[in-house]
């Protein structure tokens, strides 16, 4: 959503998340923007790319999902949502 969505899509997503969570969760686009370069660099460690192609491809689709899941969990843990 952040990388490929439009501003309108991000606004609608933010409103939906807030509504579905009863106001407990909001989409923090500014926080994501602040971390964008770090997150992209972390992603490149696992999926080195150039022109949209994976170089030295070594992960099947299940492994890709597991890596992305791990990255997402680390990010969510760093938010300290407790």
N, C-alpha and C positions, 0 to 999 in steps of 0.2 A: 504494500500500500504506500509506504513512504517513497520507495524508489521508483515505482512505475505508475502510481495512482495520480490522479489529478487533485488539485486543491479541493474541488467540490467533493470528490470521493472521500478524501481524508476528513472533511468536515462531517459528512454524513456518517462515516464510520465512527468518528468520535462521539457523535450524538447517539448512535445505536449502542455503543459500548456503555456509555454513561447510563442510558435508559435501562438496558438489560441488567446492569449491576446495581440498580437502585441508587445511583450516584456514588457508589463506592470506588469505582474505577473510572479513570479518564485516560484518554490517549494524550500522552505528553510528547507532542511533535518537537517542541523546543529542546527537550532532553535528548531525543533521538538525533536531532540535528547536531547537537553538541558532541555526540558520540559517533557521528557518521563516519568520519575518517578512521577512527579506531576499529569500528565494527567491520568496515570494508577491508581493512588490513588483516584482521583476524580471519575473515572469510577467505581471503587470498592464501592464507597459510594452508588451508585444506583444499581449496579449489583454485589453483593458479590459472588465470585466464588471460587471453589476449584476443581481442576482436570477438568476444563472446564464445570462443571455443575453449574447451578444457585441454590443456597441454599435459602430456604424460598421464592421461586419464587412467585411474587405477581403482575407482570405486564403482560398484554396481549401484542400482537405484536404491536398494535397501540400505547399503552403507552410507549413501548420500543422505538419506533420511535420518539415519542415526547420528551422523555428524551434525546436521542442522539442528536436530533435537537437542544435542549436547550443547551447542552454542546458545540456543534459545534458553535452556535451563540455566546456564551460567549467567546469561544476561539478566534473567528474571531474579535469580538469587542475588545479583549485585544491586538490585533495586531495594532490597530489604523491605518487602511488603508486609512483614509480620505485624 
